[in-house]
Amino acid sequence: MKSHFDGVDPILCPRDPKTGEPLPPRSQPGYYPGFSTLSQGAFWDTATRAVVDKRVKHPPEPKFFAAEAWTFWTTVFAHLIPQTDRIPERQIPIVATLDHRLANDQTAGYRYETMPPDRVVYEIGIEAIDREAQHRYRGKFLVLPYLEQDLVLKAIHDGKPEAAQEIWKHMSVHRFWQMIMGDAIDAYYAHPWAWDEIGFGGPAYPRAYTRLERGEPEPWEVEEQRYVWLAPANSASAEVDSSPSHHAESGQHSLPVRSSKGARR
Amino acid sequence: MKKPLLGEFETPSSNKYRVGPLQSIHMPMRRFREYEDVDYVIVGVGSAGGVLLQRLARAGFNVVGLEAGPFWDTEHDWVSDEAGSHELYWTEPRVTGGTDPLALGANNCGKGVGGGSVHWAAFTPRLHPSDFEIYTRDSVGADWPITYDEIRPYYEQLELEMPVSGPAYYPWGHPHGYAYGPHPMGGVGNALIKGCSALNIPVSIGGPVAILSGSHGDRPHCIYRGFCIQGCKVGAKASTLVTHVPDAIRTGAEIRDRSMVSRIELGKDGRVTGVHYFDNEGHSHFQRAKAVIVSGYAIETPRLLLNSACPGHEKGLGNSSGTIGRYLMAQAGNVVLGRFEQPVRMYKAPPAHALTEEFYETNPKNDFARGFAIQTVGPLPVAFGKQVLAAKKAWGWGLRREMMDYNHWAAFGLLGEILPWKDNAVTLSEDKDCFGLPIAHVTFNLHENDKKLIKAAREKTEEVMQAAGATEVVQEARYAHLVGACRMGSDPRTSVVDKFGRSHDIPNLFVCDGSLFPTQGSANPGLTIQALAARTADYLVSQGERIFTSNERDMTTTPIRRELAPPETWGKGVPRLK
């Protein structure tokens, strides 16, 4: 019998909160089963359809990163936005989108004075992460077990890397985190499979949205059907800060009080 | 796949630009030669440049608009997609810093014909009468060289030209009403109404926004698809591309797109003679002109003037005051996110559709001067993801889980007045762009009054979100809009231009865009920028040839010239409640 976890290590999969057992990967995680923005393509305008189709069918070919850097950042992004709840053929490419951006030297239109140019960030970022890995676990990032990799990245997320201070002196830890997370979000949540996952209706020109109130779905959208899940046991990224208004002004990477809400839903 | 609803595009043709499903601009337009001494060159065809171009062309002047970005064909070039809309924003290199660095690019800078008005959310509140005299009233900031009464006819006029949808009675500032009906509420607007009502705070429902609630001429009504800041393919949201550029082309203006102005040339007589620019292939050109108007917005306008330094103007062209680039302002734009048990689906409806200005004015009970507004925002998934990243420090599985709840969140944006400070500035960096021109370095620091105001605004916005029924409330600190950096004033020692936008130093050089603002209030600046442009145009028309020949400075204000508006956009009723 074919395993439900074909191609994905069960230990990396989200768990059922009742049994603690890993949940098999889905073709579509999230609370909107059967919802497909792509199925609505006939109601989109031609230009939008072309852009979204290309994103799904033809992710950009590697151009900027050398093979080693490609592998390195692929591994990092598997922590920043893990996708082991998705079957392998429905995982969303992240590095390819970033590679395309860097190859074209496409930026957000500004560089923080505490940051080097974007291409340099992704070059020295490898060194900085590897040095943190060496410092904490005596091994390069790629050879560490998943949880230790997670903890290396969490040190940067927390604004508290202990190694490579001469690199961080010229590159803001907070802005670095903001950039790599930003690139991950740019790629993942621009993909129609992610729209299906979160119940976003997607493009609506020329057809329009018609049910504006009370969060009701359009006739072609789907009602929410929640299920409960926990992050994998060996991950360190499940916690979020839900304090009402921590002081995130001006890019200060403060250390807020944390609350684990992993089991809430 | 089913047959596409709209079928295929018409075959692209070089002489027709679609600027909406119904509206198009037919080319060829008039072309001037570079050696022709045109009357006006306008640098930047955005919110101000579009209005100026239209007014001056209609008044019979020979006028060329040089725009760094493309002339859009909206049906082909724009998409209902966050990631696919990158081209709308100014993404040339810049450096941002200071203690509170501003995000630029998509946050506040447009590129292409229509400029920022292509990707604004289109909230169009007026400034309040108090905004023009905050130094007199509160001993902070600066007074404007004009009063509310001087700009008021232009507010009323531009509200018709865009036109603005909004309630019949708008209670704040100088109370007024809107000629076009308000929009229906989306989930975020409903939350704002609910929260405000529970706290007894008045709220404006369904506007003021420059988005059509009903069809208007060759522009269809809003379809509530939520992609306002990705450019309105529908043509319902006003941008100067659809409101003023078509009439400008029709009446003989030229727009030279993909033309990056690098330097303004000064003649021996102390008057400007034209502008140097690079075309799309990187070739350098010089366009002669009898007068130059810089409308590049609050970063590119000071950058161009600084880059145009020359003998006699070593600190920058027209910079005897030393204030070019100084007193740059952004508004506090913290986003407050609230999670609701019931779905909201905030991607439907325009992000901008309800607001309150109840806390706009100075309140003696506060420990700070001036105030703030609270407005709806409706981030789409990528933008929301970054807000969750900032507000909840979410990453990895935490981020995935929060994002699966996207449809349960509503977002309010506060809009807080940050005062003009001399150390908030645009200067030149040592880095160069692809043309070899020094790029802009933007420095931004919050001061005491700003910090106190932001804290109070954030707490009030969170209170409203809680009162609306949110079970969890978090917030992200950010900034919105850019104004100042070439401010207008009566004193040539402390300002760059006079009350009509004319350089104190050079009689045929003008600035007309958001960089004119001496202060900003907590109203979105778009309407005021266009109103000032129409006012400057009226002044230039009344002065006629004298602008081109005389160094004399006539400061007489002339009555509004409604006949210069695009046809069919005036003569309609404006309710006057006071």
Boltz contact constraints between the chains, C-beta under 6 A:
constraints:
  - contact:
      token1: [A, 30]
      token2: [B, 404]
      max_distance: 6.0
  - contact:
      token1: [A, 41]
      token2: [B, 1]
      max_distance: 6.0
  - contact:
      token1: [A, 42]
      token2: [B, 1]
      max_distance: 6.0
  - contact:
      token1: [A, 42]
      token2: [B, 2]
      max_distance: 6.0
  - contact:
      token1: [A, 42]
      token2: [B, 4]
      max_distance: 6.0
  - contact:
      token1: [A, 43]
      token2: [B, 5]
      max_distance: 6.0
  - contact:
      token1: [A, 46]
      token2: [B, 9]
      max_distance: 6.0
  - contact:
      token1: [A, 47]
      token2: [B, 76]
      max_distance: 6.0
  - contact:
      token1: [A, 47]
      token2: [B, 79]
      max_distance: 6.0
  - contact:
      token1: [A, 48]
      token2: [B, 79]
      max_distance: 6.0
  - contact:
      token1: [A, 48]
      token2: [B, 80]
      max_distance: 6.0
  - contact:
      token1: [A, 48]
      token2: [B, 81]
      max_distance: 6.0
  - contact:
      token1: [A, 51]
      token2: [B, 79]
      max_distance: 6.0
  - contact:
      token1: [A, 51]
      token2: [B, 81]
      max_distance: 6.0
  - contact:
      token1: [A, 51]
      token2: [B, 84]
      max_distance: 6.0
  - contact:
      token1: [A, 79]
      token2: [B, 396]
      max_distance: 6.0
  - contact:
      token1: [A, 80]
      token2: [B, 395]
      max_distance: 6.0
  - contact:
      token1: [A, 82]
      token2: [B, 396]
      max_distance: 6.0
  - contact:
      token1: [A, 82]
      token2: [B, 397]
      max_distance: 6.0
  - contact:
      token1: [A, 107]
      token2: [B, 91]
      max_distance: 6.0
  - contact:
      token1: [A, 108]
      token2: [B, 105]
      max_distance: 6.0
  - contact:
      token1: [A, 109]
      token2: [B, 89]
      max_distance: 6.0
  - contact:
      token1: [A, 109]
      token2: [B, 90]
      max_distance: 6.0
  - contact:
      token1: [A, 109]
      token2: [B, 91]
      max_distance: 6.0
  - contact:
      token1: [A, 109]
      token2: [B, 104]
      max_distance: 6.0
  - contact:
      token1: [A, 109]
      token2: [B, 105]
      max_distance: 6.0
  - contact:
      token1: [A, 110]
      token2: [B, 94]
      max_distance: 6.0
  - contact:
      token1: [A, 110]
      token2: [B, 96]
      max_distance: 6.0
  - contact:
      token1: [A, 110]
      token2: [B, 104]
      max_distance: 6.0
  - contact:
      token1: [A, 110]
      token2: [B, 105]
      max_distance: 6.0
  - contact:
      token1: [A, 111]
      token2: [B, 95]
      max_distance: 6.0
  - contact:
      token1: [A, 112]
      token2: [B, 96]
      max_distance: 6.0
  - contact:
      token1: [A, 112]
      token2: [B, 101]
      max_distance: 6.0
  - contact:
      token1: [A, 113]
      token2: [B, 95]
      max_distance: 6.0
  - contact:
      token1: [A, 113]
      token2: [B, 97]
      max_distance: 6.0
  - contact:
      token1: [A, 157]
      token2: [B, 395]
      max_distance: 6.0
  - contact:
      token1: [A, 181]
      token2: [B, 389]
      max_distance: 6.0
  - contact:
      token1: [A, 181]
      token2: [B, 395]
      max_distance: 6.0
  - contact:
      token1: [A, 185]
      token2: [B, 385]
      max_distance: 6.0
  - contact:
      token1: [A, 185]
      token2: [B, 386]
      max_distance: 6.0
  - contact:
      token1: [A, 186]
      token2: [B, 382]
      max_distance: 6.0
  - contact:
      token1: [A, 189]
      token2: [B, 381]
      max_distance: 6.0
  - contact:
      token1: [A, 189]
      token2: [B, 382]
      max_distance: 6.0
  - contact:
      token1: [A, 189]
      token2: [B, 385]
      max_distance: 6.0
  - contact:
      token1: [A, 190]
      token2: [B, 83]
      max_distance: 6.0
  - contact:
      token1: [A, 190]
      token2: [B, 382]
      max_distance: 6.0
  - contact:
      token1: [A, 198]
      token2: [B, 403]
      max_distance: 6.0
  - contact:
      token1: [A, 198]
      token2: [B, 404]
      max_distance: 6.0
  - contact:
      token1: [A, 198]
      token2: [B, 406]
      max_distance: 6.0
  - contact:
      token1: [A, 199]
      token2: [B, 407]
      max_distance: 6.0
  - contact:
      token1: [A, 200]
      token2: [B, 347]
      max_distance: 6.0
  - contact:
      token1: [A, 200]
      token2: [B, 381]
      max_distance: 6.0
  - contact:
      token1: [A, 203]
      token2: [B, 80]
      max_distance: 6.0
  - contact:
      token1: [A, 204]
      token2: [B, 225]
      max_distance: 6.0
  - contact:
      token1: [A, 205]
      token2: [B, 80]
      max_distance: 6.0
  - contact:
      token1: [A, 205]
      token2: [B, 225]
      max_distance: 6.0
  - contact:
      token1: [A, 205]
      token2: [B, 233]
      max_distance: 6.0
  - contact:
      token1: [A, 206]
      token2: [B, 6]
      max_distance: 6.0
  - contact:
      token1: [A, 208]
      token2: [B, 223]
      max_distance: 6.0
  - contact:
      token1: [A, 209]
      token2: [B, 224]
      max_distance: 6.0
  - contact:
      token1: [A, 209]
      token2: [B, 225]
      max_distance: 6.0
  - contact:
      token1: [A, 209]
      token2: [B, 348]
      max_distance: 6.0
  - contact:
      token1: [A, 212]
      token2: [B, 184]
      max_distance: 6.0
  - contact:
      token1: [A, 212]
      token2: [B, 186]
      max_distance: 6.0
  - contact:
      token1: [A, 212]
      token2: [B, 224]
      max_distance: 6.0
  - contact:
      token1: [A, 212]
      token2: [B, 348]
      max_distance: 6.0
  - contact:
      token1: [A, 212]
      token2: [B, 349]
      max_distance: 6.0
  - contact:
      token1: [A, 215]
      token2: [B, 187]
      max_distance: 6.0
  - contact:
      token1: [A, 215]
      token2: [B, 342]
      max_distance: 6.0
  - contact:
      token1: [A, 215]
      token2: [B, 343]
      max_distance: 6.0
  - contact:
      token1: [A, 215]
      token2: [B, 344]
      max_distance: 6.0
  - contact:
      token1: [A, 215]
      token2: [B, 345]
      max_distance: 6.0
  - contact:
      token1: [A, 231]
      token2: [B, 397]
      max_distance: 6.0
  - contact:
      token1: [A, 235]
      token2: [B, 397]
      max_distance: 6.0
  - contact:
      token1: [A, 237]
      token2: [B, 395]
      max_distance: 6.0
  - contact:
      token1: [A, 237]
      token2: [B, 396]
      max_distance: 6.0
  - contact:
      token1: [A, 237]
      token2: [B, 397]
      max_distance: 6.0
  - contact:
      token1: [A, 237]
      token2: [B, 398]
      max_distance: 6.0
  - contact:
      token1: [A, 238]
      token2: [B, 397]
      max_distance: 6.0
  - contact:
      token1: [A, 238]
      token2: [B, 398]
      max_distance: 6.0
  - contact:
      token1: [A, 239]
      token2: [B, 398]
      max_distance: 6.0
  - contact:
      token1: [A, 240]
      token2: [B, 392]
      max_distance: 6.0
  - contact:
      token1: [A, 240]
      token2: [B, 394]
      max_distance: 6.0
  - contact:
      token1: [A, 240]
      token2: [B, 398]
      max_distance: 6.0
  - contact:
      token1: [A, 241]
      token2: [B, 392]
      max_distance: 6.0
  - contact:
      token1: [A, 241]
      token2: [B, 393]
      max_distance: 6.0
  - contact:
      token1: [A, 242]
      token2: [B, 472]
      max_distance: 6.0
  - contact:
      token1: [A, 244]
      token2: [B, 473]
      max_distance: 6.0
  - contact:
      token1: [A, 245]
      token2: [B, 462]
      max_distance: 6.0
  - contact:
      token1: [A, 245]
      token2: [B, 475]
      max_distance: 6.0
  - contact:
      token1: [A, 248]
      token2: [B, 390]
      max_distance: 6.0
  - contact:
      token1: [A, 248]
      token2: [B, 477]
      max_distance: 6.0
  - contact:
      token1: [A, 249]
      token2: [B, 477]
      max_distance: 6.0
  - contact:
      token1: [A, 250]
      token2: [B, 99]
      max_distance: 6.0
  - contact:
      token1: [A, 250]
      token2: [B, 100]
      max_distance: 6.0
